[in-house]
């Protein structure tokens, strides 16, 4: 029986646009979001169909699979491809899945004792050397996937010497999820906010199995990867930090606050520095994302606390055993993921004003859920699950009206409300229409 798959044509289009650009194409993102399928199935089909590429000129390895385990040695990895890419006019396509598993090895004939401490990185051969060498071949086009942001995203501008191009892949957006779900929009949203957008979970028809699968992925894939990569000894503390983040998505927090919360519950709770380290690990694995606070009037970033969001709400829900499914928090998390997935830079807005006079004068700080920079300008977005009356609307729009500027301002409400604009120029739109309109966030509407 043929296995069901989910088409993600936008990612194929973007990857196809980078084909033959002379750079290493790096597809990053959380594990199980579809990177391998994108590269080895969807993009490979595009090469056959649009470029007429012969399968003999596509060379693919998956370093997380047993048959390719020996190629985790960078010298062997390079030799594997070098003997298959023959000189000539025909282009050869190199696919390396989970490239971060390629370890660094000591260069032959080098005496570490004779190398200064600041030059010790030069003692090793790494996957960066392999990729740069392959990309330098005139008839090789190189594509890799990786589930580790620090080893890949930050290296695009450094280790790849200007020859790296990154495509960040994410779980399914609601617009991608809806046709795969097959139901009406209301049913689809209920499933999406509960089980998230990991393709493997979306394609599983049984709800009990979805729950089991999500819980297993969190524990046995994501946390296990972090433990093995960073050699974490206190796995209980790591799990507790993950649990706390899942319970507090969209809330302001920092390592010190989390450590204090742990110390009130457990005598051996992790310290602030340990929590800070674990948060970096979670970001590195694309499991959680941090949104920093931006002073709208002061034009500067504020120090901690920040907000944290789960990359996939299904994973977050599974970790809380599906007991903390607050619609307002899940909606805010989904909105953040949607905006980041559209390529926007997203911060938490802070509006500071001085109100009153004389002895009654006070400094007031209000929050805007999202300050969105889309390249053409800035947009303020407030996530308000329910706005039942005029007083609630006044509360939700107060921070937007206090910005003192003329950037676009939007209130996103739960459900299907059609877009409308009030007398102050503040727009309102339901969540589902917002998610299904790819231009709903733009600073300047086309």
The 8 nearest C-alpha neighbors of each residue, nearest first, counted from 0:
[[1, 2, 3, 4, 202, 203, 204, 5],
 [2, 0, 3, 4, 5, 202, 40, 203],
 [1, 3, 0, 4, 202, 5, 199, 203],
 [4, 2, 1, 5, 202, 0, 199, 203],
 [5, 3, 2, 6, 202, 198, 36, 199],
 [4, 6, 7, 179, 3, 198, 202, 175],
 [5, 7, 8, 4, 41, 175, 179, 37],
 [6, 8, 9, 10, 5, 11, 175, 37],
 [7, 9, 11, 10, 6, 12, 41, 13],
 [10, 8, 12, 11, 7, 13, 14, 6],
 [9, 11, 13, 12, 8, 7, 14, 37],
 [12, 10, 8, 14, 9, 13, 42, 15],
 [13, 11, 15, 9, 10, 14, 8, 16],
 [14, 12, 16, 10, 15, 11, 9, 17],
 [15, 13, 11, 17, 16, 12, 10, 18],
 [14, 16, 12, 18, 17, 13, 11, 42],
 [15, 17, 13, 14, 18, 12, 11, 20],
 [18, 16, 14, 15, 20, 19, 13, 24],
 [19, 17, 15, 20, 16, 14, 140, 21],
 [18, 20, 21, 140, 17, 22, 139, 16],
 [21, 19, 22, 18, 17, 140, 23, 16],
 [22, 20, 19, 134, 140, 23, 162, 135],
 [23, 21, 162, 163, 20, 24, 164, 134],
 [22, 24, 163, 141, 142, 164, 162, 25],
 [25, 23, 142, 164, 165, 22, 143, 141],
 [24, 26, 165, 143, 144, 164, 142, 166],
 [27, 25, 144, 166, 167, 165, 143, 145],
 [28, 26, 167, 145, 144, 146, 168, 25],
 [29, 27, 168, 146, 167, 169, 285, 30],
 [28, 30, 285, 146, 32, 284, 31, 286],
 [29, 31, 32, 146, 28, 221, 33, 34],
 [32, 30, 33, 29, 197, 34, 199, 198],
 [31, 33, 170, 197, 30, 169, 29, 34],
 [34, 32, 36, 31, 35, 37, 198, 170],
 [35, 33, 37, 36, 32, 38, 144, 26],
 [36, 34, 38, 37, 33, 39, 96, 144],
 [37, 35, 40, 33, 39, 38, 34, 41],
 [38, 36, 41, 34, 35, 42, 40, 39],
 [39, 37, 42, 35, 36, 40, 41, 34],
 [38, 40, 36, 43, 35, 37, 41, 42],
 [39, 41, 36, 43, 42, 38, 37, 44],
 [42, 40, 37, 44, 43, 38, 36, 45],
 [43, 41, 45, 38, 44, 37, 40, 11],
 [42, 44, 46, 40, 45, 41, 39, 47],
 [43, 45, 47, 41, 42, 46, 40, 48],
 [46, 44, 42, 48, 43, 47, 49, 41],
 [47, 45, 50, 43, 44, 49, 52, 48],
 [48, 46, 51, 52, 44, 45, 50, 49],
 [47, 49, 45, 46, 51, 50, 44, 52],
 [50, 48, 46, 45, 51, 47, 52, 44],
 [49, 51, 46, 52, 47, 48, 45, 53],
 [50, 52, 47, 48, 49, 46, 53, 45],
 [53, 51, 47, 50, 46, 54, 56, 48],
 [52, 54, 55, 56, 51, 47, 57, 46],
 [55, 53, 57, 56, 52, 47, 58, 43],
 [56, 54, 53, 57, 58, 52, 91, 83],
 [55, 57, 91, 54, 53, 92, 58, 52],
 [58, 56, 92, 54, 55, 91, 93, 59],
 [57, 59, 93, 94, 92, 56, 60, 55],
 [60, 58, 94, 95, 93, 57, 61, 39],
 [59, 61, 95, 96, 62, 94, 67, 58],
 [62, 60, 96, 63, 64, 95, 67, 97],
 [61, 63, 67, 64, 97, 68, 96, 60],
 [62, 64, 61, 97, 65, 68, 100, 67],
 [65, 63, 62, 61, 66, 67, 68, 60],
 [64, 66, 68, 67, 63, 62, 69, 61],
 [67, 65, 64, 68, 69, 62, 61, 63],
 [68, 66, 65, 70, 62, 69, 64, 61],
 [67, 69, 65, 70, 71, 66, 62, 64],
 [68, 70, 71, 67, 72, 75, 66, 76],
 [69, 71, 76, 72, 68, 75, 67, 73],
 [70, 72, 101, 69, 68, 102, 73, 100],
 [71, 73, 70, 75, 74, 101, 102, 76],
 [74, 72, 76, 75, 126, 125, 71, 101],
 [75, 73, 77, 76, 72, 78, 124, 129],
 [76, 74, 78, 70, 72, 73, 77, 79],
 [77, 75, 70, 73, 79, 74, 78, 72],
 [76, 78, 74, 79, 75, 80, 129, 81],
 [79, 77, 81, 75, 80, 76, 82, 74],
 [80, 78, 76, 77, 81, 82, 75, 83],
 [81, 79, 83, 82, 78, 77, 84, 76],
 [82, 80, 78, 84, 83, 79, 77, 85],
 [81, 83, 80, 84, 79, 78, 85, 77],
 [84, 82, 80, 81, 85, 79, 58, 56],
 [85, 83, 81, 82, 80, 91, 86, 139],
 [84, 86, 83, 87, 82, 81, 138, 91],
 [87, 85, 84, 88, 138, 89, 137, 136],
 [86, 88, 89, 85, 138, 90, 84, 137],
 [87, 89, 90, 138, 86, 137, 85, 91],
 [88, 90, 87, 91, 138, 56, 86, 85],
 [91, 89, 138, 139, 88, 92, 56, 140],
 [90, 92, 56, 139, 138, 57, 140, 84],
 [93, 91, 57, 140, 139, 141, 58, 56],
 [92, 94, 141, 58, 142, 140, 59, 57],
 [95, 93, 59, 142, 143, 58, 60, 141],
 [96, 94, 143, 60, 59, 61, 98, 142],
 [95, 97, 61, 144, 98, 143, 62, 60],
 [98, 96, 145, 144, 99, 62, 100, 63],
 [97, 99, 100, 96, 145, 101, 95, 144],
 [98, 100, 101, 97, 145, 150, 147, 146],
 [101, 99, 98, 102, 97, 71, 62, 63],
 [100, 102, 71, 99, 98, 126, 72, 73],
 [103, 101, 100, 71, 72, 104, 125, 73],
 [102, 104, 125, 124, 123, 101, 73, 105],
 [105, 103, 123, 124, 106, 102, 125, 72],
 [104, 106, 123, 122, 124, 107, 103, 109],
 [107, 105, 123, 122, 124, 109, 104, 108],
 [106, 108, 109, 105, 110, 122, 123, 104],
 [107, 109, 106, 110, 105, 111, 122, 123],
 [110, 108, 107, 106, 111, 122, 105, 113],
 [109, 111, 112, 113, 108, 114, 122, 107],
 [112, 110, 114, 113, 109, 122, 119, 115],
 [113, 111, 110, 114, 115, 109, 116, 119],
 [112, 114, 111, 110, 115, 109, 116, 119],
 [113, 115, 111, 112, 118, 119, 116, 110],
 [114, 116, 118, 117, 119, 113, 112, 111],
 [117, 115, 119, 118, 114, 120, 111, 112],
 [116, 118, 115, 119, 120, 114, 121, 122],
 [119, 117, 115, 116, 120, 121, 114, 122],
 [118, 120, 121, 116, 122, 117, 114, 115],
 [121, 119, 122, 118, 123, 117, 116, 124],
 [120, 122, 119, 123, 118, 124, 106, 114],
 [123, 121, 120, 119, 106, 105, 109, 111],
 [124, 122, 105, 106, 104, 121, 103, 120],
 [123, 125, 104, 103, 106, 105, 128, 73],
 [126, 124, 103, 127, 128, 73, 123, 102],
 [125, 127, 129, 128, 73, 101, 130, 124],
 [128, 126, 130, 125, 129, 131, 158, 159],
 [129, 127, 131, 126, 125, 130, 132, 124],
 [130, 128, 126, 132, 127, 131, 77, 133],
 [131, 129, 133, 127, 132, 128, 134, 126],
 [130, 132, 134, 128, 133, 129, 127, 135],
 [133, 131, 135, 129, 130, 134, 128, 136],
 [132, 134, 130, 135, 136, 131, 129, 139],
 [135, 133, 131, 136, 132, 130, 141, 139],
 [134, 136, 132, 133, 131, 137, 139, 21],
 [135, 137, 134, 133, 139, 138, 132, 140],
 [138, 136, 139, 135, 134, 90, 86, 140],
 [137, 139, 90, 136, 91, 89, 88, 140],
 [140, 138, 91, 136, 90, 92, 137, 134],
 [141, 139, 92, 19, 93, 91, 134, 21],
 [140, 142, 93, 23, 92, 134, 24, 139],
 [143, 141, 24, 94, 93, 23, 25, 95],
 [144, 142, 95, 25, 94, 96, 26, 24],
 [145, 143, 26, 96, 97, 27, 25, 98],
 [144, 146, 97, 27, 98, 147, 99, 26],
 [147, 145, 28, 29, 30, 27, 284, 148],
 [146, 148, 284, 283, 145, 150, 149, 151],
 [149, 147, 283, 152, 151, 150, 284, 146],
 [148, 150, 151, 153, 147, 283, 152, 154],
 [151, 149, 148, 147, 154, 152, 153, 99],
 [150, 152, 154, 148, 149, 153, 155, 147],
 [153, 151, 148, 154, 155, 149, 150, 165],
 [154, 152, 149, 151, 155, 150, 156, 148],
 [155, 153, 157, 151, 158, 152, 156, 150],
 [154, 156, 163, 159, 152, 153, 157, 151],
 [157, 155, 154, 161, 160, 159, 158, 153],
 [158, 156, 154, 160, 159, 155, 161, 153],
 [159, 157, 154, 160, 127, 155, 156, 161],
 [158, 160, 162, 163, 155, 157, 161, 131],
 [161, 159, 157, 158, 162, 156, 163, 155],
 [160, 162, 159, 156, 163, 157, 155, 22],
 [163, 161, 22, 159, 160, 23, 164, 21],
 [162, 164, 23, 155, 22, 159, 161, 24],
 [165, 163, 24, 25, 23, 22, 155, 162],
 [166, 164, 25, 26, 24, 167, 163, 152],
 [167, 165, 26, 25, 168, 27, 164, 24],
 [166, 168, 27, 28, 26, 165, 169, 25],
 [169, 167, 28, 27, 166, 26, 34, 32],
 [168, 170, 32, 28, 171, 167, 29, 340],
 [171, 169, 32, 196, 197, 172, 311, 198],
 [172, 170, 196, 175, 176, 197, 169, 173],
 [171, 173, 175, 174, 176, 170, 337, 196],
 [172, 174, 176, 175, 177, 171, 434, 191],
 [173, 175, 435, 172, 176, 177, 434, 178],
 [176, 174, 172, 173, 171, 177, 178, 179],
 [175, 177, 173, 179, 174, 171, 178, 172],
 [176, 178, 180, 179, 174, 175, 173, 187],
 [179, 177, 181, 180, 176, 175, 174, 182],
 [180, 178, 176, 177, 181, 5, 175, 201],
 [181, 179, 177, 178, 182, 176, 187, 201],
 [180, 182, 178, 179, 177, 183, 187, 176],
 [183, 181, 180, 187, 186, 184, 177, 178],
 [182, 184, 186, 185, 187, 181, 177, 180],
 [183, 185, 187, 186, 188, 182, 177, 431],
 [184, 186, 188, 187, 183, 189, 414, 182],
 [187, 185, 189, 188, 183, 184, 182, 190],
 [186, 188, 184, 190, 185, 189, 182, 191],
 [187, 189, 191, 185, 190, 186, 192, 184],
 [190, 188, 186, 192, 187, 191, 193, 185],
 [191, 189, 193, 187, 188, 192, 194, 186],
 [190, 192, 195, 188, 193, 194, 189, 187],
 [191, 193, 189, 190, 195, 188, 194, 329],
 [194, 192, 190, 191, 313, 195, 189, 316],
 [193, 195, 313, 191, 190, 192, 312, 196],
 [196, 194, 313, 191, 312, 311, 192, 193],
 [195, 197, 171, 170, 198, 201, 311, 191],
 [196, 198, 170, 200, 32, 199, 201, 195],
 [199, 197, 201, 200, 196, 202, 32, 33],
 [200, 198, 202, 201, 197, 203, 31, 32],
 [201, 199, 203, 198, 197, 202, 209, 212],
 [200, 202, 198, 203, 199, 197, 196, 180],
 [201, 203, 200, 199, 204, 198, 3, 4],
 [202, 204, 200, 201, 205, 209, 199, 208],
 [205, 203, 202, 206, 201, 209, 208, 200],
 [204, 206, 208, 207, 203, 209, 210, 202],
 [207, 205, 209, 208, 210, 204, 203, 211],
 [208, 206, 210, 209, 205, 211, 212, 204],
 [207, 209, 211, 205, 210, 206, 212, 203],
 [210, 208, 206, 212, 207, 211, 200, 213],
 [211, 209, 207, 213, 208, 212, 214, 317],
 [212, 210, 208, 214, 209, 213, 215, 207],
 [211, 213, 209, 215, 210, 214, 208, 216],
 [214, 212, 216, 210, 215, 314, 211, 317],
 [215, 213, 317, 211, 217, 216, 212, 318],
 [216, 214, 212, 218, 213, 219, 217, 211],
 [215, 217, 220, 213, 219, 214, 218, 212],
 [216, 218, 221, 214, 215, 220, 219, 222],
 [217, 219, 222, 215, 216, 220, 221, 214],
 [220, 218, 223, 216, 215, 217, 222, 221],
 [219, 221, 216, 223, 224, 218, 217, 222],
 [222, 220, 217, 224, 223, 218, 219, 225],
 [221, 223, 225, 218, 224, 220, 226, 217],
 [222, 224, 226, 219, 220, 225, 221, 227],
 [225, 223, 221, 227, 222, 226, 220, 228],
 [224, 226, 222, 228, 223, 227, 229, 221],
 [227, 225, 231, 223, 230, 224, 229, 228],
 [228, 226, 230, 224, 225, 229, 223, 231],
 [227, 229, 225, 230, 226, 224, 231, 223],
 [228, 230, 231, 226, 227, 225, 280, 224],
 [231, 229, 227, 226, 228, 232, 225, 233],
 [232, 230, 226, 229, 233, 234, 227, 225],
 [233, 231, 234, 230, 226, 235, 237, 229],
 [232, 234, 235, 236, 231, 237, 269, 238],
 [233, 235, 237, 236, 232, 238, 231, 226],
 [236, 234, 238, 237, 233, 239, 232, 240],
 [237, 235, 239, 238, 234, 233, 269, 240],
 [236, 238, 234, 240, 235, 239, 241, 233],
 [239, 237, 241, 235, 236, 240, 242, 234],
 [238, 240, 236, 242, 241, 237, 243, 235],
 [239, 241, 243, 237, 242, 238, 244, 236],
 [242, 240, 238, 244, 239, 243, 245, 237],
 [243, 241, 239, 245, 240, 244, 238, 246],
 [242, 244, 240, 246, 245, 241, 239, 247],
 [245, 243, 247, 241, 246, 242, 248, 240],
 [246, 244, 242, 315, 243, 247, 248, 241],
 [245, 247, 243, 244, 248, 242, 319, 323],
 [246, 248, 244, 250, 245, 243, 249, 307],
 [249, 247, 308, 250, 307, 245, 244, 246],
 [248, 250, 306, 307, 308, 247, 328, 332],
 [251, 249, 247, 306, 248, 252, 307, 305],
 [250, 252, 306, 305, 304, 249, 253, 307],
 [251, 253, 304, 305, 256, 250, 306, 257],
 [252, 254, 304, 256, 255, 303, 257, 305],
 [255, 253, 257, 271, 275, 274, 256, 258],
 [254, 256, 271, 258, 257, 253, 259, 270],
 [257, 255, 259, 253, 258, 254, 252, 260],
 [256, 258, 260, 254, 259, 255, 261, 253],
 [259, 257, 255, 261, 271, 260, 270, 256],
 [260, 258, 262, 256, 261, 257, 255, 263],
 [261, 259, 257, 263, 258, 262, 256, 264],
 [260, 262, 268, 258, 264, 263, 259, 265],
 [261, 263, 268, 259, 265, 264, 260, 266],
 [262, 264, 260, 261, 265, 259, 266, 268],
 [265, 263, 261, 262, 260, 266, 268, 259],
 [266, 264, 262, 268, 267, 261, 263, 260],
 [265, 267, 268, 262, 264, 263, 261, 269],
 [266, 268, 265, 269, 262, 261, 236, 270],
 [267, 269, 261, 262, 265, 266, 270, 236],
 [270, 268, 273, 258, 236, 274, 267, 271],
 [271, 269, 273, 258, 272, 274, 268, 255],
 [270, 272, 255, 274, 254, 258, 273, 275],
 [273, 271, 275, 274, 270, 276, 254, 269],
 [274, 272, 276, 270, 275, 271, 269, 277],
 [273, 275, 277, 271, 276, 254, 272, 278],
 [276, 274, 272, 278, 254, 273, 277, 271],
 [275, 277, 273, 279, 274, 278, 272, 280],
 [276, 278, 280, 274, 279, 275, 273, 281],
 [279, 277, 281, 275, 280, 276, 274, 282],
 [280, 278, 282, 276, 277, 281, 283, 275],
 [279, 281, 283, 277, 278, 282, 284, 276],
 [282, 280, 278, 284, 286, 283, 279, 287],
 [283, 281, 285, 279, 287, 284, 280, 288],
 [282, 284, 148, 280, 281, 285, 147, 149],
 [283, 285, 281, 147, 286, 282, 146, 280],
 [286, 284, 282, 29, 283, 287, 28, 281],
 [285, 287, 281, 284, 310, 282, 309, 29],
 [288, 286, 309, 282, 310, 308, 285, 281],
 [289, 287, 308, 307, 282, 309, 310, 290],
 [288, 290, 307, 306, 291, 308, 305, 287],
 [289, 291, 306, 346, 305, 307, 347, 288],
 [292, 290, 305, 346, 347, 289, 306, 293],
 [293, 291, 347, 301, 348, 346, 300, 305],
 [292, 294, 300, 348, 349, 295, 299, 347],
 [293, 295, 349, 297, 299, 298, 296, 300],
 [294, 296, 298, 350, 297, 349, 293, 348],
 [297, 295, 298, 294, 350, 402, 351, 403],
 [298, 296, 294, 299, 295, 293, 351, 300],
 [297, 299, 294, 295, 296, 293, 300, 301],
 [300, 298, 294, 297, 293, 301, 295, 296],
 [299, 301, 293, 292, 294, 302, 298, 291],
 [302, 300, 292, 293, 299, 294, 303, 291],
 [301, 303, 304, 300, 292, 305, 291, 293],
 [304, 302, 305, 253, 301, 252, 291, 292],
 [303, 305, 252, 253, 251, 302, 306, 291],
 [306, 304, 291, 251, 303, 252, 290, 292],
 [305, 307, 251, 290, 249, 250, 289, 252],
 [308, 306, 289, 288, 248, 249, 290, 287],
 [307, 309, 248, 288, 287, 332, 249, 310],
 [310, 308, 287, 311, 312, 315, 286, 288],
 [309, 311, 287, 286, 308, 288, 312, 336],
 [310, 312, 309, 313, 314, 195, 196, 315],
 [313, 311, 315, 195, 314, 309, 316, 192],
 [314, 312, 194, 195, 316, 315, 311, 193],
 [315, 313, 317, 312, 316, 213, 311, 318],
 [314, 316, 312, 318, 313, 245, 317, 309],
 [317, 315, 321, 313, 319, 318, 314, 312],
 [318, 316, 320, 314, 214, 319, 321, 315],
 [317, 319, 315, 320, 316, 214, 314, 242],
 [318, 320, 316, 321, 317, 322, 323, 315],
 [321, 319, 317, 318, 322, 316, 323, 214],
 [322, 320, 316, 319, 317, 323, 324, 318],
 [321, 323, 320, 319, 324, 316, 317, 325],
 [324, 322, 325, 321, 319, 316, 246, 320],
 [325, 323, 322, 326, 321, 316, 329, 193],
 [324, 326, 328, 327, 323, 329, 330, 322],
 [327, 325, 329, 328, 330, 324, 384, 192],
 [328, 326, 384, 330, 329, 325, 331, 383],
 [329, 327, 331, 330, 325, 326, 332, 249],
 [328, 330, 332, 326, 331, 327, 333, 325],
 [329, 331, 333, 327, 328, 332, 326, 334],
 [330, 332, 334, 328, 329, 333, 382, 335],
 [333, 331, 329, 335, 334, 330, 308, 328],
 [332, 334, 336, 330, 335, 331, 337, 329],
 [335, 333, 337, 331, 332, 336, 330, 338],
 [334, 336, 332, 338, 337, 333, 339, 331],
 [337, 335, 333, 339, 334, 338, 340, 332],
 [336, 338, 340, 334, 335, 339, 333, 341],
 [339, 337, 341, 335, 340, 336, 343, 334],
 [338, 340, 343, 336, 342, 341, 337, 335],
 [339, 341, 337, 342, 338, 336, 169, 343],
 [342, 340, 338, 339, 343, 337, 437, 336],
 [341, 343, 339, 340, 344, 338, 373, 337],
 [344, 342, 373, 339, 372, 341, 338, 345],
 [343, 345, 372, 371, 339, 373, 342, 346],
 [344, 346, 371, 370, 343, 369, 372, 339],
 [347, 345, 370, 290, 291, 369, 292, 293],
 [346, 348, 292, 369, 368, 370, 291, 293],
 [349, 347, 367, 293, 370, 366, 292, 369],
 [348, 350, 366, 294, 365, 295, 293, 367],
 [351, 349, 365, 295, 364, 366, 294, 402],
 [352, 350, 364, 363, 365, 349, 362, 353],
 [353, 351, 363, 362, 354, 364, 350, 401],
 [354, 352, 362, 361, 363, 360, 355, 351],
 [353, 355, 361, 360, 352, 362, 356, 363],
 [354, 356, 360, 359, 361, 353, 357, 358],
 [357, 355, 360, 359, 358, 354, 361, 353],
 [356, 358, 359, 360, 355, 361, 354, 353],
 [357, 359, 360, 356, 355, 361, 354, 362],
 [360, 358, 357, 356, 355, 361, 354, 362],
 [361, 359, 355, 356, 357, 358, 354, 353],
 [362, 360, 354, 353, 363, 359, 355, 356],
 [361, 363, 353, 352, 354, 364, 351, 360],
 [362, 364, 352, 351, 353, 361, 365, 354],
 [365, 363, 351, 350, 352, 349, 362, 366],
 [366, 364, 350, 398, 349, 351, 363, 367],
 [365, 367, 349, 348, 368, 350, 398, 364],
 [366, 368, 348, 369, 381, 349, 398, 347],
 [367, 369, 381, 347, 348, 366, 380, 382],
 [370, 368, 347, 380, 346, 367, 379, 371],
 [369, 371, 379, 346, 348, 345, 347, 378],
 [370, 372, 345, 378, 377, 344, 369, 379],
 [373, 371, 377, 344, 343, 374, 376, 345],
 [372, 374, 343, 375, 376, 371, 441, 377],
 [375, 373, 376, 372, 343, 377, 442, 344],
 [376, 374, 373, 442, 443, 377, 372, 441],
 [375, 377, 442, 374, 372, 373, 378, 443],
 [376, 378, 372, 442, 371, 406, 373, 379],
 [377, 379, 407, 371, 442, 406, 408, 370],
 [380, 378, 408, 370, 369, 409, 371, 407],
 [381, 379, 409, 369, 410, 408, 368, 378],
 [380, 382, 410, 368, 367, 411, 383, 409],
 [381, 383, 411, 331, 410, 368, 412, 384],
 [384, 382, 412, 385, 411, 381, 410, 386],
 [383, 385, 413, 412, 327, 382, 386, 330],
 [384, 386, 383, 387, 412, 413, 327, 391],
 [387, 385, 391, 392, 388, 383, 384, 412],
 [386, 388, 385, 391, 389, 392, 390, 384],
 [387, 389, 391, 390, 386, 392, 393, 385],
 [388, 390, 392, 391, 393, 387, 386, 394],
 [391, 389, 393, 392, 388, 394, 387, 386],
 [392, 390, 394, 393, 388, 389, 386, 395],
 [391, 393, 389, 395, 394, 390, 386, 396],
 [392, 394, 390, 396, 391, 395, 397, 389],
 [395, 393, 391, 392, 397, 396, 390, 398],
 [394, 396, 392, 393, 397, 391, 383, 381],
 [395, 397, 399, 393, 394, 398, 392, 400],
 [398, 396, 400, 394, 399, 395, 393, 401],
 [397, 399, 401, 400, 396, 365, 367, 366],
 [400, 398, 396, 397, 401, 402, 408, 367],
 [399, 401, 397, 398, 402, 396, 403, 423],
 [402, 400, 398, 399, 403, 397, 350, 352],
 [403, 401, 404, 400, 399, 350, 398, 295],
 [404, 402, 401, 400, 405, 296, 399, 406],
 [405, 403, 402, 406, 401, 400, 407, 296],
 [406, 404, 407, 403, 402, 408, 424, 378],
 [405, 407, 404, 378, 377, 408, 379, 442],
 [406, 408, 378, 442, 379, 405, 409, 377],
 [409, 407, 379, 425, 378, 380, 426, 406],
 [410, 408, 426, 380, 427, 425, 379, 381],
 [409, 411, 427, 381, 380, 382, 426, 412],
 [412, 410, 382, 428, 429, 430, 427, 383],
 [411, 413, 429, 384, 383, 430, 385, 428],
 [414, 412, 384, 430, 429, 385, 411, 383],
 [413, 415, 429, 430, 431, 416, 412, 384],
 [414, 416, 429, 431, 432, 430, 417, 413],
 [417, 415, 429, 428, 414, 418, 412, 432],
 [416, 418, 428, 429, 415, 419, 432, 427],
 [419, 417, 428, 427, 416, 426, 420, 429],
 [418, 420, 427, 426, 417, 428, 421, 425],
 [419, 421, 426, 425, 424, 427, 422, 418],
 [420, 422, 424, 423, 425, 426, 419, 427],
 [421, 423, 424, 420, 425, 426, 419, 400],
 [424, 422, 421, 425, 420, 400, 426, 408],
 [423, 425, 421, 422, 420, 426, 408, 407],
 [426, 424, 408, 420, 423, 421, 409, 427],
 [427, 425, 420, 409, 419, 410, 408, 424],
 [428, 426, 410, 419, 418, 409, 411, 420],
 [429, 427, 418, 411, 416, 417, 412, 433],
 [430, 428, 416, 415, 412, 414, 411, 413],
 [429, 431, 433, 413, 414, 412, 432, 411],
 [430, 432, 434, 433, 415, 429, 414, 435],
 [433, 431, 435, 434, 430, 429, 415, 436],
 [434, 432, 430, 431, 436, 435, 439, 429],
 [435, 433, 431, 432, 436, 430, 173, 174],
 [434, 436, 432, 174, 433, 437, 431, 173],
 [435, 437, 439, 433, 438, 434, 432, 174],
 [438, 436, 439, 435, 434, 440, 433, 341],
 [439, 437, 436, 441, 440, 444, 445, 433],
 [438, 440, 436, 433, 437, 441, 434, 444],
 [441, 439, 438, 442, 378, 338, 437, 433],
 [442, 440, 443, 438, 439, 444, 373, 378],
 [443, 441, 376, 378, 377, 407, 375, 444],
 [444, 442, 441, 445, 375, 376, 407, 440],
 [443, 445, 441, 442, 438, 439, 440, 407],
 [444, 443, 438, 441, 442, 439, 440, 437]]
